[in-house]
């Protein structure tokens, strides 16, 4: 019999209480937020409503087990259970319910649970992590406690957030661990079939292709020769085909062994005045002979012998296994590519002159390193130098030939500083000369030839003679023979000086 709640009929439970602190109930363990206030009391040391006090003594005898904490003793130890959950499917004729396979992981170090659903192809269902890793409360009326290792076993039904998971099996580590705890672990059960998966499997087996299928097995060649490319260096004599073409247009031919396709690149030299196109011929099959453009339907991957029935829906096609009437285009194979051979690339005749190291090893050729285009291209004829135009010196005329904008010829400044006149000392060579002529009036004329070593110039001076009747003869030119061709008298005299 309980007394009514009237003054004087009950006692104040806080009478004489001196502690009014608030207990610490939440903390982080292994970077996971968790509730740690299971055995902790409420305000002032009193138990909270619904709090089950923990036992003062352990159920295991003293002296058994290790003294390490759980997060150290069970580090990286996870129990794995196989199971499935059933969810209803409404308004669908093919299925009334759907079974979803899951894996339930229980982490022994902190009693956290993680549920993962394996992904299936074309399931149209968001799969993957179904419940992320954290501590999960038991269903009501025990929602103040959390799941432990005692709640998981093969054959049990675990309810996590109002969804029931049937545990049908576990891995070998989980079986051994539960056996050591003294639990009896049943054998793994087979999962029941999913009606929708069975319906899709039957539908896939009953499907027939609308067009006949002809199989071309190229997977073996791709797996054996993937990323293997034969590289050839080629020359194209465009001058033989084009009036204004070049004789030595350099090309690189790539042959892909994975699918027998060919790609052609062009090597552009500096100042070739051509547009730099990345790819000269895109990757594809290279036919050996030129042919016209095929009509639509003339060249196909499959050969259709006959078409009967209505066009579109309901029509049938018959495959010609003998490929009668098919257009067979012979394309280049790696056995057709040898050094020195001419390859016809849609009317461009490319001559194979060399290849790289991998290609030589593929064909069993000796590995000779060097420039592949050396001794393959004839050297261009030397360009003639135009004659001197009598304006300035010959270096000025040569500068007009070599440069679009003429530049003044450079002088040897070091030689000028060493051989220039220093005070009364000058580096000048003087010679006495006369004219080599048969005219009596010019045989007695005398000249002074001065050679200036600072800039390799020559001056010819005739000393004046009284009553000779000759005018002053003076000319200046370079010392080199090719640069003094405009003065006949100086050229003849220099030959004698040598």
C-alpha positions, 0 to 999 in steps of 0.5 A: 500500500502506497501513501498519497503524495501529501505533505508529511507522507513522503520524504525528500530524497535530496535531504542531506545531499551535498553533491550536485555535479553533472556526470560526464556521459559523452566522449570520443573513442578512436575518433568516434563519438560515443556514449560512455555514461553507462555506469555513471550516476546522474546529478548528485550521484543518483541513478537516472530513470531507467539506468541499469546499474552495472554489476560490481563484480565481473562474471568472469573469475578473477585471474582469467583474461588479460588486463588490457583495455578492449581497444588494445586487446581487440584492435582491428578485430572485426566479426563479419556476418552474412545476412539479408533483409526483406523489404516490400514492393508495392504496385509491381507485378514481377515481385511483391518483396525484394531481398537485399544481401548485406554484410554486418560488421561488429567491431570488438574494440568499441562495440560499433556496428557497420552494415554494408550492401554489396553492389550489384550490376544494373540493380537501380538501387542505391547500394553501398554503405547502408548503416555507417559505423557507430554504436546502435541502441537496442530496440524498445523497451531496452533502448537505453542499452546498446548492442554487444557481441552477445546479440550476434550469432548465425540464425538470429534476427537483429533489428537495427533502426526498425529494419530486421536483418536475418543473419544466415552465416559468418566467416571463419574468424567470427566462428572461431571467436564465438566458439571461444566465448562458449557459444554454439554457432550453427552452420551457414544457411543458404540465402533464399532466392530473390524473385526479381533477380530470378525474373531478370535472369529468365528475361535475359536468357529469353532475349534474342538479338534482333540482328544476326551476330557475327563474332570477331575475336580480337581480344587475344590480339589486344591482350598480347600486343597492347601498347606495342607500337612499331615505329618507322622513319619515312621519306616522301619525295614530294617533288616527284609528284608536285612541281613545288614539292620538297624532296625530303619530307620526313614522316614517322609511321606508327603501326599498332600491333593491338588492332593492325592500325596505322598512324602517320605523323610529319616532322617539321623542320625549323622555318619550313614555312608549313602549317604544323598539323599534329597528325598527318594521317589519323589512326585507322586501317591502311589499304594497300591500293586506292579505291573509290568511296564505297556506296552506303551498305556496300562495306559493312562489318556483317554481310546480310544475305536477305531481308524479309518481313516488314521493315522495322518492327517484326522484320528478320535478317539472315546472316551470310556466313560465306560473306558472299558479295562482301567487299574485301579490302586488303590492308597493310600488315606488319609483315608487309613493312620492311626497310627500303620498301615504299608504302602507299598512303592514299597516293603518297609514296613513303619510303621506309628508311629506318626504325626504332629499337623496339621495331628492330628487336621485333623483326630481329634486326641489328640495333644500329643507333644514329640519325635515321635520315643520314645518307638518305637525303641528298645534300642540297647544291651550294647556293651561288653568291651574287657578284659585288654590286660596287656599293661599299665593300664585298661584306656589305653585298654578302650581308644583303644575301644572307639577311633580309634586313642588312646588318653592318659587317662585324670587325675584329675589335681585338685585332684592331686594338693589337695592330692599331697605330700606337704613337709613332709605331704603326703596324703597316707593311709598305712595298714599292711596286711598278706597273706590269705593262709594255707601255713605255710611258707607264714603265717608270711609274712607281707606287707605294703599297701599304698593308694595314694589319689592324683591319686588313686594308690596302692602300696604293699611292703613287708619289708625285713626279715633277714634269711626269704629266701623270695624275695622282693614282690612289685606291683603297681595297681589302687585302684578300684576293676575292675582295680586290677584284675591282682593281686590276693593278692592285691584284697583279701586284699582290700576286707578285708580292706572294 
